Amino acid sequence: MATQRIRQLADGLTIGRAVLGLPMIWALSSGQLALAWWLLLLGGLSDWADGALARRAGGGSVWGARLDPLTDKILVSAPLLWLGAEGILPIWAIWLLLARELLISSWRATEASGGPASLGGKLKTILQFTSLLLLLWPNSWGFGLAAIFQRAGFWLFWPSLLLALSSAWGYLRKA
């Protein structure tokens, strides 16, 4: 019974992460970068927590395995599209990343297990969240560190894109 409750908590965190997408869109569109940053951090921490809970339960639910990567995409799409609209990241790179996410999500939908994440996919997610947190670092925070953090986020975006594409290749070779 405890195992089932842990899995339900992990699934609840996954659903909560999906819900964060809407306030993030509002925060970004209204210039509330600090709020968007905190929402993204909360989403990243909930992603880590639901994974830790699922491992503690001996594995998550198949439903959770299918939903988890989709909620990551919902959460990450808002800042990516905003960064593209602001001219901070090139639209072609965001298109490439989102196309990869749609392709892998549709592959996962055909897998009975939900298509568990590979090590490359997990590293991509960590690097992507880190890159986005740095890119969204509000200018009002710190003593001139915002520009340094934002520049670091820009440069971390590119290895996250390469990891995304290489992990996609790995998933598709399995298919």
Contacts in CASP RR format, 6 or more apart in sequence:
PFRMAT RR
TARGET T0000
AUTHOR 0000-0000-0000
METHOD contacts of the structure
MODEL  1
MATQRIRQLADGLTIGRAVLGLPMIWALSSGQLALAWWLLLLGGLSDWAD
GALARRAGGGSVWGARLDPLTDKILVSAPLLWLGAEGILPIWAIWLLLAR
ELLISSWRATEASGGPASLGGKLKTILQFTSLLLLLWPNSWGFGLAAIFQ
RAGFWLFWPSLLLALSSAWGYLRKA
3 57 0 8 1.000
3 58 0 8 1.000
4 57 0 8 1.000
6 53 0 8 1.000
6 54 0 8 1.000
6 56 0 8 1.000
6 57 0 8 1.000
7 53 0 8 1.000
7 54 0 8 1.000
7 57 0 8 1.000
7 59 0 8 1.000
7 60 0 8 1.000
7 61 0 8 1.000
9 50 0 8 1.000
9 53 0 8 1.000
10 49 0 8 1.000
10 50 0 8 1.000
10 51 0 8 1.000
10 53 0 8 1.000
10 54 0 8 1.000
10 57 0 8 1.000
10 60 0 8 1.000
10 61 0 8 1.000
10 64 0 8 1.000
11 50 0 8 1.000
11 61 0 8 1.000
11 63 0 8 1.000
11 64 0 8 1.000
11 67 0 8 1.000
12 50 0 8 1.000
13 46 0 8 1.000
13 49 0 8 1.000
13 50 0 8 1.000
13 53 0 8 1.000
14 46 0 8 1.000
14 50 0 8 1.000
14 64 0 8 1.000
14 67 0 8 1.000
14 68 0 8 1.000
14 71 0 8 1.000
15 67 0 8 1.000
15 71 0 8 1.000
16 46 0 8 1.000
16 71 0 8 1.000
17 43 0 8 1.000
17 44 0 8 1.000
17 46 0 8 1.000
17 47 0 8 1.000
17 50 0 8 1.000
17 71 0 8 1.000
17 72 0 8 1.000
17 74 0 8 1.000
17 75 0 8 1.000
18 67 0 8 1.000
18 70 0 8 1.000
18 71 0 8 1.000
18 74 0 8 1.000
18 75 0 8 1.000
20 39 0 8 1.000
20 42 0 8 1.000
20 43 0 8 1.000
20 46 0 8 1.000
20 75 0 8 1.000
21 39 0 8 1.000
21 74 0 8 1.000
21 75 0 8 1.000
21 78 0 8 1.000
23 35 0 8 1.000
23 39 0 8 1.000
24 36 0 8 1.000
24 39 0 8 1.000
24 40 0 8 1.000
24 75 0 8 1.000
24 78 0 8 1.000
24 79 0 8 1.000
25 78 0 8 1.000
26 32 0 8 1.000
27 33 0 8 1.000
27 35 0 8 1.000
27 36 0 8 1.000
27 39 0 8 1.000
28 36 0 8 1.000
28 78 0 8 1.000
28 79 0 8 1.000
28 82 0 8 1.000
29 82 0 8 1.000
33 136 0 8 1.000
33 138 0 8 1.000
33 139 0 8 1.000
34 138 0 8 1.000
34 140 0 8 1.000
34 141 0 8 1.000
36 78 0 8 1.000
36 79 0 8 1.000
36 82 0 8 1.000
36 136 0 8 1.000
37 133 0 8 1.000
37 136 0 8 1.000
37 137 0 8 1.000
37 138 0 8 1.000
40 75 0 8 1.000
40 79 0 8 1.000
40 129 0 8 1.000
40 132 0 8 1.000
40 133 0 8 1.000
40 136 0 8 1.000
41 133 0 8 1.000
43 75 0 8 1.000
44 75 0 8 1.000
44 129 0 8 1.000
47 68 0 8 1.000
47 71 0 8 1.000
47 72 0 8 1.000
47 125 0 8 1.000
47 129 0 8 1.000
50 68 0 8 1.000
51 60 0 8 1.000
51 68 0 8 1.000
54 60 0 8 1.000
54 61 0 8 1.000
54 64 0 8 1.000
62 112 0 8 1.000
62 113 0 8 1.000
62 114 0 8 1.000
65 113 0 8 1.000
65 114 0 8 1.000
65 115 0 8 1.000
65 116 0 8 1.000
66 108 0 8 1.000
66 109 0 8 1.000
66 114 0 8 1.000
69 104 0 8 1.000
69 105 0 8 1.000
69 108 0 8 1.000
69 117 0 8 1.000
70 105 0 8 1.000
72 125 0 8 1.000
73 98 0 8 1.000
73 101 0 8 1.000
73 105 0 8 1.000
76 128 0 8 1.000
76 129 0 8 1.000
76 132 0 8 1.000
77 98 0 8 1.000
77 101 0 8 1.000
79 132 0 8 1.000
79 135 0 8 1.000
79 136 0 8 1.000
80 89 0 8 1.000
80 94 0 8 1.000
80 97 0 8 1.000
80 98 0 8 1.000
80 132 0 8 1.000
81 94 0 8 1.000
83 89 0 8 1.000
83 94 0 8 1.000
83 132 0 8 1.000
83 135 0 8 1.000
83 136 0 8 1.000
84 90 0 8 1.000
84 91 0 8 1.000
84 94 0 8 1.000
88 135 0 8 1.000
88 150 0 8 1.000
88 154 0 8 1.000
89 135 0 8 1.000
89 154 0 8 1.000
89 157 0 8 1.000
93 157 0 8 1.000
93 161 0 8 1.000
96 161 0 8 1.000
96 165 0 8 1.000
97 161 0 8 1.000
97 164 0 8 1.000
100 164 0 8 1.000
100 165 0 8 1.000
100 168 0 8 1.000
101 164 0 8 1.000
103 168 0 8 1.000
103 172 0 8 1.000
104 168 0 8 1.000
104 171 0 8 1.000
107 115 0 8 1.000
107 171 0 8 1.000
107 172 0 8 1.000
107 175 0 8 1.000
108 114 0 8 1.000
108 115 0 8 1.000
110 175 0 8 1.000
115 171 0 8 1.000
117 125 0 8 1.000
118 167 0 8 1.000
118 170 0 8 1.000
118 171 0 8 1.000
120 163 0 8 1.000
120 166 0 8 1.000
120 167 0 8 1.000
121 163 0 8 1.000
121 164 0 8 1.000
121 167 0 8 1.000
123 163 0 8 1.000
123 167 0 8 1.000
124 160 0 8 1.000
124 163 0 8 1.000
124 164 0 8 1.000
124 167 0 8 1.000
127 156 0 8 1.000
127 159 0 8 1.000
127 160 0 8 1.000
127 163 0 8 1.000
128 157 0 8 1.000
128 160 0 8 1.000
128 164 0 8 1.000
130 153 0 8 1.000
130 156 0 8 1.000
131 153 0 8 1.000
131 154 0 8 1.000
131 156 0 8 1.000
131 157 0 8 1.000
131 160 0 8 1.000
132 153 0 8 1.000
134 149 0 8 1.000
134 150 0 8 1.000
134 152 0 8 1.000
134 153 0 8 1.000
134 156 0 8 1.000
135 150 0 8 1.000
135 153 0 8 1.000
135 154 0 8 1.000
135 157 0 8 1.000
137 145 0 8 1.000
137 146 0 8 1.000
137 149 0 8 1.000
137 150 0 8 1.000
138 146 0 8 1.000
139 146 0 8 1.000
139 147 0 8 1.000
140 146 0 8 1.000
END
